[in-house]
């Protein structure tokens, strides 16, 4: 669809990681270290596409064409978090179309750099250090001391309200305030994915919609048809279409985001 000019796509953390896994770092290693943990995360993709194959090379080449975000007159699209601060910090690593330059990919893969931190926010979402030395184990069994937050929810102002990925444990978090710098305060619709949300799809907020409702694990395949109206909220101009476990079928009208 992208090649035919009927769709646009943005880079996600998996595409970024796939490039880093394959890209030499100039010191005998790779931008994404070939550790056991990273190998486990990549193994299914590499098995299906056959690492080193022509198809693998073609996929990587296409990943390089993906912008980190898209900002159109009536809507915005990003994989994990819309953050103008992170966009500004990453801008020197991108070309005019918001795609990584070869040098920019190297810098954004260098742990500890400003570009690395900015890419983490845009492609994986902001995380905050849990208070009181708390930790939890994620879906892959890795211990986490930081928690993702609902940056799209302007009403989520404390750790308890904003925490993601701690199903059933949110009530144990303190009602301590979180920084609001990551909250999305604009009234321009933004679409994102990444979060493997559960339950029946619904708008994340008046001006934000997540399209990732865990279709790969029996959830919903989510799509939205956006009618661009001046000064409208998503609830007023967005018509969601969804099906459980199967793709949404239909022609793509102008303004459709999937």
N, C-alpha and C positions, 0 to 999 in steps of 0.2 A: 504494500500500500504506500509506503514511503517512496519507493522507487517510482511508483506511478504518479506521485504527486497528490494523492488523495488523503494522506495522513502525515502527521508530524510525530516525532518521538523524542524523548529526553533520555539522558544517561541515568542509570541507576547504580547503586553500589555494586551489584554483581557484575555489570559491564566494566565498571572502573576496576574492580578486583581482577577480572579476567585479563584486562590489559596489563595490569601490574604483574600478574603471574607470569606472563609471557615476555615482558619487556626487560632486557638486561639492565642492570643498574650501573654498569661501567666498572664494577669492582669484582667481577666474577660471580655475582649473585643476580637476583632479580628484584624489581621494585617491590613486589609482594613476596616476602621470603617464603621459600618452599618448606615451611615447617609442617609438622604432622597435623596440627590444627587447621592450617590453611589448605593443606592437601585434602583433608576430609571435606572441607567446604566446597572445593572445586571438583571433586572426583566424579560426580554424576554428570556435570556439564562436559568434562573432558572425556568421559566414557562414551557419551552419546555422540559427540562431535569428532572424536578420535584426535587426541592431541597431536599436533604437527601435521595434520592432514590439510588438503586444499580447502576443505570446508571450514576448518579451524582458522586458517589464515584469512579467509573471506569474512568470517564473522568478526574477527578482530578489526579488520579494515572498516567494516561497517560501524562497529562500536566507536571508532575514532571520529566518525562523522556526527555523533550525537551531541547536541548541546546540553549543558548542565541544567539550563532552564530556558523556558520560552515565555516571553512577555508580549502578548498580542493586545490590540486595542481594547478588546472586551473581556479578556481572561488571561490567567497565568497558569503555567504548568511547571511543576518541579517534582522530583522523585520523592523526597522525604520532608523537606522543610523550606518554606519561603522565608529567607532571611536576607534583607538588603545589606546588613552589616557583613555577613559572610560572603555575599556576592561581591561586594567592594573589595574585600581582602583577597578574593580569588581572581579578580579581574585581570591581574598581570599575567596569569597563567593561561588565559583564554584568548581566542581570536575574536574578531568582530561579531561572529555568530555564536559566541559563548561556548565554543568547542575547545578542548584542551589542545594547546600546542605541544609538540614533542618535549620541549624544555619544561613547559608547564606541568605535564604529566609527571615528569621526574620530580619537580619541586613539591607537587601536591601529594606525592607518595613518600616524601621524606618526613618521617615521624618527628614531631616537635616543631615543624615549621608552621608559620602562620597559614600558609596555603593548605597544609594538611588538616589543620583544625577547621578551616573554612569548608573544605570538601567534606569532612566528616558531618558537619551540620547539614549541608545541603543534600547529601546523598544517604545519610543514615539517621539524621534527626538530632536535635540537641539532647544532651544528657547532663544531668546534674548529680553531683556526688551526694549519696544518701547521708542523712544526718546520723550522728551517734555511732559511727562505724558500722552501720547496717550493711548487709549484703544479701543477695538472693541468687538462685541458679536459673539461667535462662532455658529456653526450650531445647538447647543443644547440650545442656548439662554444664555450662561454663559459669563459674561464679562471677557475679557482677556487683560492683560497689557503686555503680552509677545507674540512674534510671532515666529512661526516656520520658519526655513530658508531652502533654497535649498542648502543643504550641498554638494550635488553631482555636482553642477554647479560651476566650477572653475571661470567662468566669472561673477558670481553674487557677487559683492564686496561691494554693498551698501544696505541699508535697502530697498530702492525702488526696486532694482533688485532681492533681495533674499527673500523677504517676501512671505509667503504662507498663504492661508486662508483668504485673505483680497480682494477677487475678486471685482474689480471696484474701490478699494480704494488705490491701490499701488501708483498711481501717487501723492497722497497726502503726501506720506512719503518723508522725506528729503533724499538727496543724500549723507548721512553720511556714512563713511566706517564702515563695520562690521569686527569683528575679523575673520581671515581666518583659525583659528586653527581647525575648524570643517570641512573644505573643504576636499574632498577626492582627494588626489594628486597622488595616486598610479595608475599604469597601469595594474592592475590585475582586471578583471571584477567582479563587485559586483552587486548582485540582492537584492532588498528590496521591501517592500510593504507599508502598513499603511496609505498612504496619500490621498486616495480617489481622485486621479487625475481625471480631466475632459477631454473631447475631445477624439480624435482618438489617440490610444496608439502610442507612439514613444519612442525611446531611450532617457533617461534623459541626457546622455552625452556619450562621446566616451567609457567610461569605467564604466558606471552605468546604470542600467535599473530598473524602478519601474514596478511591476506587479499588482499593485492595481489601476484599472481604474473604480471603483465604480460599479462593477457588481451587487451589491445588490440594487442599485438604478437605474437600467436600463442602466448601462454602459457596459463595455466590460469585458468579462472573458479573461484574458491575460495569455499566456504561451510562453515560448521561448525555442527553440532548439539551444543548444550551441555546435558548433564544435570547439574543443579545438585545436587551432593553436598557435604556439609559437609567442609571441610578437604581437598578433593581438588585434585590438580594437573590441568592441562589434559590431560596424557597419560592420566589416569585417567577423565576425564569428558567428553572432547571427541571426537566422531566426525566426521572431515572427509569432505566430499563434494566432488568436483571433476570437471571435464571440460575438455578442451582446446578453447578457442575457442568453446564454446557454454555457455549458462547452465545452472546446476544446476536441474533440474526436480523439483518436488514441493511438497506442502503445507508450510507453515511451522509446525512444532510449537512449543510454548512453549520459549523460550530459544534460538531459532535466531538466529544472527548471520550477516549476509552483508555 
